[in-house]
Amino acid sequence: MSTEGAETGGIAPPVVGTGGVDAGVTITGHGAADAAPGDLPTGSGRLDGKVAAITGATSGSGLAVAKLFAAEGASVVLLARGEVRLKALQETLGPNVTGIPTDVSDPDSVRAAFGLIAERFGKLDILINNAGIQRPCAVESLSDHEINAQVGTNLLGPIYTCRAAIPLLRAAGGGEIINTSSEATIEVFPFASMYSVTKAGLEALGRSLNFEYEKEDIRTSTIIQGVALGAGGGALDWDLNPEMAPVSWPRLQAEGTVQRIIGKHGGQKVEHVAEVHLFVVTRPRGQKLDVIRVRSY
């Protein structure tokens, strides 16, 4: 199952040229963009000494967060299935970036990855649960694989990573967990039942973690992310359903969903989403951000 997502806040469109988006640009959610680093951001050391683990870190907003956090001085651990992507990013982003091949839907894989983090760093300051996948499909047509893959990556994956990360966050004296949800939990999108259900569960997980670990100074924030713009790429071994895509996409266009979620100004970019993550994890200890909705406008 995938650990890098190709998400759009509830829909998975093909390449489009509407709503102010140039043709040839893919609308992506928090998982789909090329692994090529491009221009690296420059930082001011706001995360010096911090250790951050990011799932789905080789594409989309996960990659953008990884680049920004590394530029701000953090030791960044990239967790994703794509070994080739991980190796390329590790070489490009520098010695403070470590790639660990990880399938978040596999508890043994997650356990092994966080064991390596414990051996190398002895702590963890920030966990970003960014990995996610979705595929438009009517409920009656869902295959067992489509159900299990989305539940495994979108919901069980963050449960596994949080379970493994909490002792390391405790060792750091407290820390941050950010779970990436979707506006599909707020608006109803056609053919996105499994995506909506798993993201709603993720939001419930965040509320529980906040209540359980507040006294240990472990803060959990949920970012409800709308579409973000980036180059194509995304999840390995996870393509659109060839039967449902021609049905779902015209309906989304006809009902005005595409225009609404992109926004009148052409939409946000994955780099903008990364800046929100940085804002959240650099809040003073006397402030906690529970839920943040970040969408295109």
CORGI-V381368 format. One record per pair of residues at least 24 apart in sequence whose ideal C-beta (glycine too) atoms are under 10 Angstrom apart, sorted by the first residue. I is the first residue (numbers start at 1). J is the second residue. D is the distance in whole Angstrom. If there is no record, write none. Layout:
I;J;D / I;J;D
This chain:
1;81;8 / 1;103;6 / 1;104;8 / 1;105;4 / 1;106;8 / 1;131;10 / 1;133;8 / 1;145;9 / 1;148;8 / 1;149;5 / 1;150;9 / 1;151;9 / 1;152;5 / 1;153;5 / 1;156;9 / 1;157;8 / 1;235;9 / 1;236;10 / 1;237;8 / 1;238;8 / 2;31;8 / 2;56;8 / 2;80;9 / 2;81;7 / 2;82;9 / 2;103;8 / 2;104;9 / 2;105;8 / 2;131;7 / 2;132;9 / 2;133;5 / 2;149;7 / 2;150;10 / 2;152;9 / 2;153;6 / 2;157;10 / 2;234;8 / 2;235;4 / 2;236;6 / 2;237;6 / 2;238;5 / 3;31;9 / 3;55;6 / 3;56;6 / 3;57;9 / 3;58;9 / 3;62;9 / 3;79;7 / 3;80;5 / 3;81;5 / 3;82;8 / 3;101;9 / 3;102;6 / 3;103;6 / 3;104;5 / 3;105;7 / 3;106;9 / 3;109;9 / 3;110;10 / 3;130;9 / 3;131;5 / 3;132;9 / 3;133;9 / 3;152;10 / 3;153;7 / 3;157;7 / 3;235;8 / 3;236;8 / 4;30;10 / 4;31;5 / 4;32;8 / 4;33;10 / 4;35;9 / 4;55;8 / 4;56;5 / 4;57;8 / 4;58;6 / 4;59;5 / 4;60;8 / 4;62;7 / 4;63;9 / 4;79;10 / 4;80;5 / 4;81;7 / 4;82;7 / 4;85;8 / 4;104;10 / 4;130;9 / 4;131;6 / 4;132;9 / 4;133;8 / 4;153;9 / 4;233;8 / 4;234;6 / 4;235;5 / 4;236;6 / 4;238;9 / 5;29;7 / 5;30;6 / 5;31;3 / 5;32;7 / 5;55;9 / 5;56;5 / 5;59;8 / 5;60;7 / 5;61;10 / 5;62;8 / 5;130;8 / 5;131;6 / 5;132;4 / 5;133;5 / 5;134;7 / 5;150;10 / 5;153;7 / 5;154;8 / 5;157;10 / 5;180;9 / 5;182;10 / 5;195;10 / 5;234;7 / 5;235;6 / 5;238;8 / 6;30;9 / 6;31;5 / 6;32;4 / 6;33;9 / 6;56;10 / 6;59;8 / 6;60;8 / 6;132;9 / 6;133;7 / 6;134;8 / 6;135;9 / 6;232;9 / 6;233;8 / 6;234;3 / 6;235;5 / 6;236;10 / 6;238;7 / 6;239;9 / 6;240;9 / 7;31;5 / 7;32;7 / 7;56;9 / 7;60;8 / 7;61;9 / 7;130;9 / 7;131;9 / 7;132;5 / 7;133;7 / 7;134;5 / 7;154;9 / 7;180;8 / 7;182;7 / 7;184;9 / 7;195;8 / 7;199;9 / 7;225;8 / 7;227;9 / 7;228;9 / 7;234;8 / 7;235;9 / 8;32;8 / 8;134;8 / 8;136;10 / 8;182;8 / 8;183;9 / 8;184;9 / 8;189;9 / 8;192;9 / 8;195;9 / 8;225;10 / 8;226;8 / 8;227;5 / 8;228;9 / 8;252;10 / 8;258;10 / 8;261;8 / 8;262;10 / 9;134;9 / 9;181;9 / 9;182;5 / 9;183;4 / 9;184;6 / 9;185;9 / 9;186;9 / 9;187;8 / 9;189;8 / 9;192;9 / 9;195;9 / 9;199;9 / 9;224;8 / 9;225;6 / 9;226;5 / 9;227;5 / 9;228;9 / 9;261;6 / 9;294;10 / 9;295;7 / 9;296;9 / 10;134;7 / 10;136;9 / 10;182;6 / 10;183;6 / 10;184;3 / 10;185;8 / 10;186;9 / 10;187;7 / 10;188;8 / 10;189;4 / 10;190;9 / 10;191;9 / 10;192;5 / 10;195;6 / 10;196;7 / 10;199;8 / 10;226;9 / 10;227;9 / 10;252;10 / 10;257;9 / 10;261;8 / 11;134;8 / 11;136;7 / 11;182;10 / 11;184;8 / 11;189;5 / 11;190;8 / 11;191;8 / 11;192;6 / 11;195;9 / 11;227;8 / 11;248;7 / 11;249;8 / 11;251;10 / 11;252;6 / 11;257;7 / 11;258;8 / 11;261;7 / 12;133;9 / 12;134;6 / 12;135;6 / 12;136;6 / 12;137;10 / 12;189;10 / 12;191;9 / 12;192;9 / 12;195;9 / 12;234;9 / 12;238;10 / 12;239;10 / 12;240;6 / 12;241;9 / 12;244;9 / 12;245;8 / 12;248;8 / 12;249;9 / 12;252;10 / 13;136;9 / 13;227;9 / 13;240;9 / 13;245;9 / 13;248;9 / 13;249;6 / 13;252;7 / 13;253;9 / 13;257;10 / 13;258;7 / 13;261;10 / 13;262;10 / 14;232;10 / 14;240;7 / 14;245;7 / 14;246;10 / 14;249;7 / 15;232;7 / 16;249;9 / 16;253;9 / 16;258;7 / 16;262;9 / 18;253;7 / 18;258;6 / 18;259;7 / 18;262;7 / 19;227;10 / 19;253;10 / 19;258;6 / 19;259;5 / 19;260;9 / 19;261;8 / 19;262;4 / 19;263;7 / 19;264;8 / 19;265;10 / 19;266;7 / 19;267;7 / 19;296;9 / 20;229;10 / 20;259;9 / 20;262;7 / 20;263;8 / 20;264;7 / 20;265;7 / 20;266;3 / 20;267;7 / 20;296;9 / 21;227;9 / 21;229;7 / 21;258;9 / 21;262;6 / 21;263;10 / 21;266;6 / 21;267;6 / 21;296;9 / 22;229;9 / 22;266;9 / 24;231;9 / 24;232;9 / 25;229;6 / 25;230;8 / 25;231;7 / 25;232;8 / 25;266;10 / 25;267;9 / 26;60;10 / 26;229;8 / 26;230;7 / 26;231;7 / 26;232;4 / 26;233;8 / 26;234;8 / 27;227;5 / 27;228;8 / 27;229;7 / 27;230;9 / 27;232;10 / 27;258;8 / 27;261;8 / 27;262;7 / 27;267;7 / 27;296;9 / 28;59;8 / 28;60;5 / 28;61;8 / 28;227;7 / 28;228;6 / 28;229;7 / 28;230;5 / 28;231;8 / 28;232;8 / 28;233;8 / 28;234;7 / 28;267;10 / 28;269;10 / 28;270;7 / 29;60;7 / 29;61;8 / 29;130;10 / 29;132;7 / 29;133;10 / 29;134;8 / 29;180;9 / 29;182;7 / 29;183;9 / 29;184;9 / 29;195;10 / 29;225;7 / 29;226;8 / 29;227;6 / 29;228;7 / 29;230;10 / 29;234;9 / 29;270;9 / 29;273;9 / 30;56;7 / 30;59;9 / 30;60;6 / 30;61;4 / 30;62;7 / 30;64;9 / 30;65;9 / 30;128;10 / 30;129;10 / 30;130;5 / 30;131;9 / 30;132;6 / 30;180;5 / 30;181;9 / 30;182;8 / 30;223;8 / 30;225;5 / 30;226;10 / 30;227;10 / 30;228;7 / 30;230;10 / 30;270;8 / 30;273;7 / 30;294;10 / 31;55;10 / 31;56;5 / 31;57;10 / 31;58;9 / 31;59;6 / 31;60;4 / 31;61;7 / 31;62;6 / 31;63;9 / 31;80;10 / 31;130;7 / 31;131;7 / 31;132;6 / 31;133;7 / 31;134;9 / 31;153;10 / 31;180;9 / 31;228;10 / 31;230;10 / 31;233;9 / 31;234;6 / 31;235;6 / 31;238;10 / 31;270;10 / 32;56;10 / 32;59;6 / 32;60;5 / 32;61;9 / 32;62;10 / 32;63;10 / 32;133;10 / 32;228;9 / 32;230;7 / 32;231;9 / 32;232;7 / 32;233;5 / 32;234;3 / 32;235;7 / 32;238;10 / 32;270;9 / 33;58;9 / 33;59;5 / 33;60;4 / 33;61;8 / 33;62;9 / 33;63;6 / 33;64;7 / 33;228;8 / 33;229;9 / 33;230;3 / 33;231;5 / 33;232;7 / 33;233;5 / 33;234;7 / 33;269;9 / 33;270;6 / 33;271;10 / 34;58;9 / 34;59;7 / 34;60;9 / 34;63;8 / 34;85;9 / 34;230;7 / 34;231;4 / 34;232;7 / 34;233;5 / 34;234;9 / 35;59;6 / 35;60;10 / 35;63;6 / 35;78;10 / 35;80;9 / 35;82;7 / 35;84;8 / 35;85;4 / 35;86;9 / 35;88;6 / 35;89;6 / 35;92;9 / 35;231;10 / 35;233;6 / 35;234;10 / 36;63;9 / 36;85;9 / 36;88;8 / 36;89;9 / 36;92;8 / 36;231;8 / 36;233;9 / 37;63;8 / 37;64;10 / 37;66;9 / 37;67;6 / 37;70;10 / 37;88;8 / 37;89;7 / 37;91;10 / 37;92;5 / 37;93;6 / 38;63;9 / 38;64;10 / 38;67;8 / 38;92;10 / 38;231;9 / 38;271;10 / 39;67;9 / 39;271;10 / 40;67;6 / 40;68;9 / 40;70;8 / 40;71;6 / 40;92;8 / 40;93;7 / 40;94;9 / 41;67;6 / 41;68;5 / 41;69;10 / 41;70;9 / 41;71;4 / 41;72;8 / 41;271;8 / 41;274;8 / 41;275;9 / 41;278;10 / 42;68;10 / 42;71;6 / 42;72;9 / 43;67;10 / 43;68;7 / 43;69;8 / 43;70;8 / 43;71;4 / 43;72;4 / 43;73;6 / 43;74;9 / 43;278;9 / 44;71;9 / 44;72;7 / 44;73;8 / 45;71;9 / 45;72;7 / 45;73;5 / 45;74;10 / 46;71;10 / 46;72;5 / 46;73;7 / 46;74;9 / 46;278;7 / 46;279;10 / 46;281;9 / 46;282;5 / 47;71;9 / 47;72;4 / 47;73;5 / 47;74;4 / 47;75;9 / 47;76;9 / 47;125;8 / 47;126;8 / 47;278;8 / 47;281;7 / 47;282;8 / 48;72;8 / 48;73;4 / 48;74;8 / 48;75;10 / 49;73;7 / 49;74;8 / 49;75;8 / 49;125;8 / 49;172;10 / 50;74;4 / 50;75;7 / 50;76;9 / 50;123;9 / 50;124;9 / 50;125;4 / 50;126;6 / 50;172;9 / 50;175;9 / 50;176;9 / 50;281;8 / 50;282;10 / 51;75;5 / 51;76;8 / 51;77;7 / 51;96;10 / 51;98;10 / 51;117;7 / 51;120;9 / 51;121;5 / 51;122;9 / 51;123;6 / 51;124;5 / 51;125;5 / 51;126;7 / 51;127;10 / 51;168;8 / 51;169;10 / 51;172;7 / 51;175;9 / 52;76;5 / 52;77;7 / 52;78;10 / 52;124;8 / 52;125;6 / 52;126;4 / 52;127;8 / 52;128;7 / 52;175;9 / 52;176;9 / 52;178;10 / 52;277;9 / 52;281;8 / 53;77;4 / 53;78;8 / 53;79;6 / 53;98;9 / 53;100;9 / 53;102;9 / 53;113;8 / 53;114;8 / 53;117;6 / 53;121;9 / 53;124;6 / 53;125;9 / 53;126;7 / 53;127;5 / 53;128;7 / 53;129;9 / 53;161;8 / 53;164;9 / 53;165;7 / 53;168;9 / 54;78;6 / 54;79;6 / 54;80;9 / 54;126;8 / 54;127;8 / 54;128;4 / 54;129;9 / 54;130;6 / 54;131;9 / 54;178;9 / 54;277;9 / 55;79;5 / 55;80;7 / 55;102;7 / 55;104;5 / 55;110;9 / 55;113;9 / 55;127;8 / 55;128;7 / 55;129;6 / 55;130;5 / 55;131;4 / 55;132;9 / 55;153;9 / 55;157;7 / 55;158;8 / 55;160;10 / 55;161;6 / 55;180;9 / 56;80;6 / 56;81;9 / 56;102;10 / 56;104;8 / 56;128;9 / 56;129;8 / 56;130;4 / 56;131;3 / 56;132;7 / 56;133;9 / 56;153;9 / 56;157;9 / 56;180;8 / 56;234;9 / 56;235;8 / 57;82;10 / 57;85;9 / 57;86;8 / 57;89;8 / 57;97;9 / 57;99;8 / 57;100;10 / 57;102;9 / 57;128;8 / 57;130;7 / 57;131;8 / 58;82;5 / 58;83;10 / 58;84;9 / 58;85;4 / 58;86;6 / 58;88;9 / 58;89;6 / 58;99;8 / 58;131;10 / 58;233;8 / 58;234;10 / 58;236;9 / 59;85;7 / 59;89;10 / 59;130;10 / 59;131;10 / 59;230;8 / 59;231;9 / 59;232;9 / 59;233;5 / 59;234;5 / 59;235;8 / 59;236;9 / 59;270;9 / 60;130;8 / 60;131;10 / 60;132;10 / 60;180;10 / 60;225;10 / 60;228;7 / 60;230;6 / 60;231;9 / 60;233;7 / 60;234;7 / 60;235;10 / 60;270;6 / 60;273;9 / 61;128;9 / 61;130;7 / 61;180;8 / 61;223;9 / 61;225;7 / 61;228;6 / 61;230;8 / 61;268;9 / 61;269;9 / 61;270;4 / 61;271;8 / 61;272;9 / 61;273;4 / 61;274;6 / 61;276;9 / 61;277;8 / 61;294;10 / 62;128;7 / 62;129;10 / 62;130;4 / 62;131;7 / 62;132;9 / 62;180;8 / 62;270;9 / 62;273;9 / 62;274;9 / 62;277;10 / 63;89;7 / 63;93;10 / 63;130;9 / 63;230;8 / 63;233;9 / 63;270;7 / 63;271;10 / 63;274;9 / 64;130;10 / 64;228;8 / 64;230;8 / 64;269;8 / 64;270;4 / 64;271;5 / 64;272;9 / 64;273;6 / 64;274;4 / 64;275;9 / 64;277;9 / 65;126;10 / 65;128;6 / 65;130;7 / 65;178;9 / 65;180;9 / 65;270;8 / 65;271;9 / 65;273;7 / 65;274;5 / 65;275;9 / 65;276;9 / 65;277;5 / 65;278;8 / 65;281;10 / 66;93;7 / 66;97;7 / 66;99;10 / 66;128;9 / 66;130;9 / 66;274;8 / 66;277;10 / 67;92;9 / 67;93;7 / 67;97;9 / 67;270;10 / 67;271;8 / 67;274;7 / 68;271;7 / 68;273;10 / 68;274;4 / 68;275;7 / 68;277;7 / 68;278;6 / 69;93;10 / 69;96;9 / 69;97;9 / 69;126;8 / 69;128;8 / 69;274;8 / 69;277;8 / 69;278;7 / 69;281;8 / 70;94;7 / 70;95;10 / 70;96;6 / 70;97;5 / 71;96;10 / 71;274;10 / 71;278;10 / 72;278;7 / 72;281;9 / 72;282;9 / 74;125;8 / 74;126;7 / 74;278;10 / 74;281;9 / 75;117;10 / 75;120;9 / 75;121;7 / 75;124;10 / 75;125;9 / 76;126;9 / 76;128;10 / 77;102;9 / 77;113;8 / 77;114;9 / 77;116;8 / 77;117;6 / 77;120;8 / 77;121;8 / 77;124;8 / 77;126;10 / 77;127;10 / 78;102;9 / 79;103;9 / 79;104;7 / 79;109;9 / 79;110;8 / 79;113;6 / 79;114;9 / 79;117;9 / 79;127;10 / 79;128;9 / 79;129;10 / 79;130;9 / 79;131;8 / 79;157;10 / 79;161;8 / 80;104;9 / 80;130;10 / 80;131;7 / 80;235;10 / 80;236;9 / 81;105;10 / 81;106;10 / 81;109;9 / 81;131;9 / 81;235;9 / 81;236;6 / 81;237;8 / 82;233;10 / 82;235;9 / 82;236;6 / 84;236;10 / 85;233;9 / 85;236;9 / 102;131;9 / 102;157;9 / 102;160;10 / 102;161;9 / 103;131;9 / 103;152;9 / 103;153;9 / 103;157;8 / 103;160;10 / 104;129;8 / 104;130;10 / 104;131;5 / 104;132;9 / 104;152;8 / 104;153;6 / 104;154;9 / 104;156;8 / 104;157;3 / 104;158;8 / 104;159;10 / 104;160;6 / 104;161;6 / 105;131;9 / 105;133;10 / 105;148;8 / 105;149;7 / 105;150;10 / 105;151;8 / 105;152;3 / 105;153;5 / 105;154;9 / 105;155;9 / 105;156;6 / 105;157;5 / 105;160;8 / 106;152;8 / 106;156;9 / 106;157;9 / 106;160;8 / 107;152;10 / 107;156;8 / 107;157;9 / 107;159;9 / 107;160;5 / 107;161;10 / 107;163;8 / 107;164;9 / 108;160;9 / 109;157;10 / 109;160;9 / 110;156;10 / 110;157;7 / 110;158;10 / 110;159;9 / 110;160;4 / 110;161;6 / 110;162;10 / 110;163;8 / 110;164;6 / 110;165;9 / 111;160;8 / 111;161;10 / 111;163;9 / 111;164;6 / 112;164;9 / 113;160;10 / 113;161;8 / 113;164;8 / 114;160;9 / 114;161;7 / 114;163;9 / 114;164;4 / 114;165;6 / 114;166;10 / 114;167;9 / 114;168;7 / 115;164;8 / 117;164;8 / 117;165;8 / 117;168;6 / 118;164;9 / 118;165;10 / 118;167;8 / 118;168;6 / 118;171;8 / 121;168;8 / 121;171;9 / 121;172;9 / 122;168;8 / 122;171;6 / 122;172;9 / 123;167;9 / 123;168;5 / 123;169;8 / 123;170;9 / 123;171;4 / 123;172;4 / 123;173;8 / 123;175;8 / 124;164;9 / 124;165;5 / 124;166;9 / 124;167;9 / 124;168;4 / 124;169;5 / 124;170;9 / 124;171;8 / 124;172;6 / 124;175;6 / 124;176;10 / 124;177;10 / 125;168;9 / 125;169;7 / 125;171;10 / 125;172;5 / 125;173;9 / 125;174;9 / 125;175;5 / 125;176;7 / 125;281;8 / 126;165;9 / 126;169;9 / 126;172;9 / 126;175;6 / 126;176;5 / 126;177;8 / 126;178;8 / 126;277;9 / 126;280;9 / 126;281;5 / 127;158;9 / 127;161;6 / 127;162;7 / 127;164;9 / 127;165;4 / 127;166;9 / 127;168;9 / 127;169;7 / 127;175;7 / 127;176;7 / 127;177;5 / 127;178;7 / 127;179;9 / 127;218;9 / 127;220;9 / 128;161;9 / 128;176;9 / 128;177;8 / 128;178;5 / 128;179;8 / 128;180;7 / 128;223;9 / 128;274;10 / 128;277;7 / 128;280;10 / 128;281;9 / 129;154;9 / 129;157;7 / 129;158;4 / 129;159;9 / 129;160;10 / 129;161;6 / 129;162;7 / 129;165;9 / 129;177;7 / 129;178;7 / 129;179;5 / 129;180;6 / 129;181;10 / 129;202;8 / 129;205;9 / 129;206;9 / 129;220;10 / 129;222;10 / 129;223;10 / 130;158;9 / 130;178;8 / 130;179;9 / 130;180;5 / 130;223;9 / 130;225;9 / 130;273;9 / 130;277;9 / 131;157;6 / 131;158;8 / 131;161;9 / 131;180;8 / 131;235;9 / 132;157;8 / 132;158;9 / 132;179;10 / 132;180;7 / 132;181;9 / 132;182;8 / 132;195;8 / 132;198;8 / 132;199;8 / 132;202;9 / 132;225;10 / 132;235;9 / 133;157;10 / 133;194;10 / 133;195;8 / 133;198;9 / 133;234;8 / 133;235;5 / 133;236;10 / 133;237;10 / 133;238;5 / 134;182;8 / 134;184;8 / 134;189;10 / 134;191;10 / 134;192;7 / 134;194;7 / 134;195;4 / 134;196;9 / 134;198;8 / 134;199;9 / 134;235;9 / 134;238;9 / 134;240;10 / 135;191;9 / 135;192;9 / 135;194;8 / 135;195;8 / 135;235;9 / 135;238;7 / 135;239;8 / 135;240;6 / 135;241;5 / 135;244;8 / 135;245;9 / 135;248;10 / 136;189;8 / 136;190;8 / 136;191;4 / 136;192;6 / 136;193;10 / 136;194;10 / 136;195;9 / 136;240;7 / 136;241;7 / 136;244;5 / 136;245;7 / 136;247;8 / 136;248;4 / 136;249;8 / 136;251;9 / 136;252;9 / 137;191;6 / 137;192;8 / 137;193;8 / 137;194;7 / 137;195;9 / 137;240;10 / 137;241;5 / 137;243;9 / 137;244;5 / 137;245;10 / 137;247;10 / 137;248;8 / 138;190;8 / 138;191;6 / 138;193;8 / 138;241;10 / 138;243;10 / 138;244;7 / 138;247;8 / 138;248;9 / 139;191;9 / 139;193;5 / 139;194;8 / 141;191;9 / 141;241;8 / 141;243;7 / 141;244;7 / 141;247;10 / 142;191;10 / 142;193;8 / 142;194;7 / 142;241;9 / 142;244;10 / 143;241;9 / 146;194;7 / 146;238;10 / 146;241;8 / 146;244;10 / 147;193;10 / 147;194;6 / 147;197;10 / 147;198;10 / 148;194;10 / 149;194;9 / 149;235;9 / 149;237;9 / 149;238;7 / 150;192;10 / 150;193;10 / 150;194;4 / 150;195;6 / 150;197;8 / 150;198;5 / 150;199;10 / 150;238;10 / 151;194;7 / 151;197;8 / 151;198;6 / 151;201;8 / 152;198;9 / 153;198;8 / 153;235;8 / 153;238;9 / 154;180;10 / 154;181;9 / 154;182;9 / 154;194;8 / 154;195;7 / 154;197;9 / 154;198;4 / 154;199;6 / 154;201;8 / 154;202;7 / 155;194;10 / 155;197;8 / 155;198;4 / 155;199;8 / 155;200;9 / 155;201;5 / 155;202;6 / 155;204;10 / 155;205;8 / 156;198;9 / 156;201;9 / 157;198;10 / 157;202;9 / 158;198;9 / 158;201;9 / 158;202;6 / 158;205;6 / 158;206;9 / 158;209;10 / 159;201;9 / 159;202;9 / 159;205;6 / 159;209;10 / 162;205;7 / 162;206;9 / 162;208;10 / 162;209;6 / 162;213;9 / 162;218;10 / 162;220;8 / 165;218;9 / 166;209;8 / 166;212;9 / 166;213;7 / 166;216;8 / 166;218;7 / 169;213;8 / 169;216;8 / 169;217;9 / 169;218;5 / 169;219;10 / 170;213;8 / 170;216;6 / 170;217;9 / 170;218;7 / 172;217;9 / 172;218;9 / 173;216;9 / 173;217;7 / 173;218;10 / 174;213;9 / 174;215;10 / 174;216;6 / 174;217;3 / 174;218;6 / 174;219;8 / 174;285;8 / 175;213;10 / 175;216;9 / 175;217;8 / 175;218;6 / 175;219;8 / 175;220;10 / 175;281;9 / 176;217;10 / 176;218;8 / 176;219;5 / 176;220;8 / 176;221;7 / 176;277;9 / 176;280;7 / 176;281;5 / 176;282;9 / 176;283;9 / 176;288;10 / 176;289;10 / 177;205;9 / 177;206;8 / 177;209;6 / 177;210;9 / 177;213;9 / 177;218;7 / 177;219;7 / 177;220;4 / 177;221;7 / 177;222;9 / 177;281;10 / 178;206;9 / 178;219;9 / 178;220;8 / 178;221;5 / 178;222;8 / 178;223;6 / 178;276;9 / 178;277;6 / 178;280;6 / 178;281;7 / 178;289;9 / 178;292;9 / 179;203;7 / 179;205;7 / 179;206;5 / 179;209;8 / 179;220;7 / 179;221;7 / 179;222;5 / 179;223;7 / 179;224;10 / 179;291;10 / 180;221;10 / 180;222;8 / 180;223;5 / 180;224;8 / 180;225;6 / 180;273;9 / 180;277;9 / 180;294;10 / 181;205;10 / 181;206;8 / 181;222;5 / 181;223;7 / 181;224;5 / 181;225;7 / 181;291;8 / 181;292;10 / 181;293;9 / 182;223;10 / 182;224;7 / 182;225;6 / 182;226;8 / 182;227;10 / 183;224;6 / 183;225;7 / 183;226;5 / 183;227;8 / 183;261;7 / 183;293;7 / 183;294;9 / 183;295;6 / 183;296;10 / 184;224;9 / 184;226;9 / 184;261;10 / 185;222;9 / 185;224;7 / 185;293;10 / 186;224;7 / 186;226;9 / 186;293;7 / 186;295;9 / 187;226;9 / 187;257;8 / 187;260;8 / 187;261;8 / 188;257;10 / 189;248;9 / 189;251;10 / 189;252;7 / 189;255;10 / 189;257;7 / 189;261;9 / 190;244;10 / 190;247;9 / 190;248;6 / 190;251;6 / 190;252;7 / 190;255;8 / 190;257;8 / 191;241;9 / 191;244;6 / 191;245;10 / 191;247;8 / 191;248;5 / 191;249;10 / 191;251;8 / 191;252;9 / 192;248;9 / 192;252;10 / 199;224;8 / 199;225;10 / 203;291;8 / 206;290;8 / 206;291;8 / 207;290;8 / 207;291;9 / 210;288;8 / 210;290;7 / 210;291;10 / 214;288;8 / 217;285;7 / 219;280;9 / 219;281;9 / 219;283;8 / 219;285;9 / 219;287;9 / 219;288;5 / 219;289;8 / 219;290;9 / 220;288;9 / 220;289;10 / 220;290;8 / 221;276;10 / 221;277;9 / 221;280;5 / 221;281;8 / 221;283;9 / 221;288;8 / 221;289;5 / 221;290;6 / 221;291;7 / 221;292;7 / 222;289;9 / 222;290;7 / 222;291;5 / 222;292;7 / 222;293;9 / 223;273;8 / 223;276;6 / 223;277;7 / 223;280;7 / 223;289;9 / 223;291;8 / 223;292;5 / 223;293;8 / 223;294;6 / 224;291;7 / 224;292;7 / 224;293;4 / 224;294;7 / 224;295;8 / 225;268;9 / 225;270;10 / 225;273;6 / 225;276;9 / 225;292;9 / 225;293;8 / 225;294;5 / 225;295;7 / 225;296;10 / 226;260;10 / 226;261;6 / 226;262;9 / 226;263;8 / 226;267;8 / 226;268;7 / 226;273;9 / 226;293;8 / 226;294;7 / 226;295;3 / 226;296;5 / 226;297;9 / 227;258;9 / 227;261;5 / 227;262;6 / 227;263;9 / 227;267;6 / 227;268;8 / 227;295;8 / 227;296;5 / 228;267;7 / 228;268;5 / 228;269;6 / 228;270;5 / 228;271;9 / 228;272;7 / 228;273;5 / 228;274;9 / 228;294;8 / 228;295;9 / 228;296;7 / 229;262;9 / 229;266;8 / 229;267;5 / 229;268;7 / 229;269;5 / 229;270;7 / 229;271;9 / 229;272;9 / 229;273;10 / 229;296;8 / 230;269;7 / 230;270;4 / 230;271;9 / 230;273;9 / 231;270;9 / 260;295;10 / 260;296;9 / 261;295;7 / 261;296;6 / 262;295;10 / 262;296;5 / 262;297;9 / 263;295;7 / 263;296;4 / 263;297;4 / 264;296;9 / 264;297;7 / 265;296;8 / 265;297;6 / 266;296;8 / 266;297;9 / 267;295;9 / 267;296;3 / 267;297;8 / 268;294;7 / 268;295;7 / 268;296;5 / 268;297;7 / 269;296;9 / 272;296;9
